[in-house]
Amino acid sequence: LPRSPAFLLPVLQISEKYGLPVEKITKLYKKSKKGILVNMDDNIIEHYSNEDTFILNMESMVEGFKITLMEI
């Protein structure tokens, strides 16, 4: 899947911190406090603040890992 620089930044950070191969992180989602789940595209990543607090959920899938950032 094509990866823009904006998408790669959080993927690289997650990969480095948790030891997951970058190529295995295939899905990146954000779940709001209200329970709304959205695919993290460039627009959402641009507006995502480093100060936002979230729980990181990693789900193993056949093709790789699905990562969900859940706001708290």
C-alpha positions as CSV (number, residue, x, y, z in Angstrom):
1,L,0.0,0.0,0.0
2,P,1.3,3.5,-0.8
3,R,2.7,5.4,2.1
4,S,3.0,9.1,2.3
5,P,5.6,10.8,4.5
6,A,2.8,11.9,6.8
7,F,1.6,8.3,7.2
8,L,5.1,6.9,7.7
9,L,6.0,9.1,10.7
10,P,3.6,7.5,13.2
11,V,4.2,4.1,11.6
12,L,8.0,4.5,12.1
13,Q,7.5,5.7,15.7
14,I,5.3,2.7,16.5
15,S,7.7,0.3,14.8
16,E,10.7,1.7,16.7
17,K,9.0,1.7,20.1
18,Y,7.3,-1.7,19.9
19,G,9.7,-3.6,17.6
20,L,7.2,-4.2,14.9
21,P,8.5,-4.4,11.3
22,V,7.3,-1.3,9.3
23,E,6.1,-3.5,6.5
24,K,3.9,-5.4,8.9
25,I,1.9,-2.4,10.0
26,T,-0.8,-2.5,7.4
27,K,-3.7,-0.6,9.0
28,L,-3.7,2.6,11.2
29,Y,-6.9,3.8,12.8
30,K,-8.0,6.4,15.3
31,K,-10.9,5.8,17.7
32,S,-12.4,8.9,19.3
33,K,-13.7,9.2,22.9
34,K,-17.2,8.9,21.4
35,G,-16.2,5.5,19.8
36,I,-15.9,6.7,16.2
37,L,-13.3,4.7,14.3
38,V,-11.6,6.2,11.3
39,N,-8.8,5.2,9.0
40,M,-5.9,7.5,9.7
41,D,-5.2,9.3,6.4
42,D,-2.8,12.3,5.8
43,N,-5.5,14.8,6.8
44,I,-6.1,13.2,10.2
45,I,-2.4,12.7,10.9
46,E,-1.7,16.3,10.1
47,H,-4.2,17.4,12.8
48,Y,-3.1,14.7,15.3
49,S,-1.3,16.4,18.2
50,N,1.7,14.8,19.9
51,E,0.1,15.9,23.2
52,D,-3.0,13.8,22.5
53,T,-3.3,11.0,25.0
54,F,-4.3,7.6,23.7
55,I,-4.2,3.8,24.3
56,L,-2.4,1.9,21.5
57,N,-4.1,-1.3,20.5
58,M,-2.3,-3.8,18.3
59,E,-4.2,-6.6,16.5
60,S,-2.4,-9.3,14.7
61,M,-3.8,-10.1,11.2
62,V,-2.7,-12.5,8.5
63,E,-1.2,-9.7,6.4
64,G,0.3,-7.7,9.4
65,F,-0.8,-5.6,12.3
66,K,-3.8,-3.3,12.6
67,I,-3.0,-0.4,15.0
68,T,-5.7,1.6,16.6
69,L,-5.0,4.8,18.6
70,M,-7.9,5.2,21.1
71,E,-8.3,8.6,22.7
72,I,-8.6,8.7,26.4
